[in-house]
Amino acid sequence: MHEMGMCDAIVDAARKRARGRPVSGVKVRIGGHPVDPDVIDQGVRLAAEGTEIEGARIDLVLEPLSVHCRDCGGTTPVGSAAALAACPVCGGVDVETRGRDDVVLESITVAAGREVVPDGEAASVPDGEAGSA
């Protein structure tokens, strides 16, 4: 199952960015083929057990690929692998995929009191506010 490998990679990237600090939230953008958000959420939770990411809120932003048909001009989101081979609207096979096929860790929210700023230095955050990294 490639989803579990993706979930392990998400947790690894979040742990590197957290540098040992407890994490309360993770935002991930997934582009490409359709994925089940519940499967990804559960996979990240399993991969995070026993780490500083355990229990963090998982915010997924899903951006599926779309298929553009050169025959009818229609563009539709990909709902299955079959849609990559033929236009779901007219059945034409002169199609191209559009969109990103990647996984990006957009941000993490760390425990109150510390925040990672763009130059990589730690900065103070007023008590009660969480920082994003």
Secondary structure, DSSP 8 states (H G I E B T S, - for coil): -HHHHHHHHHHHHHHHHHTT--EEEEEEEEEES---HHHHHHHHHHHHTTSTTTT-EEEEEEEE-EEEETTT--EEE--SGGGGTS-TTT--S-EEEES---EEEEEEEE-TTEEE-TTS-EEE--TT--EE-
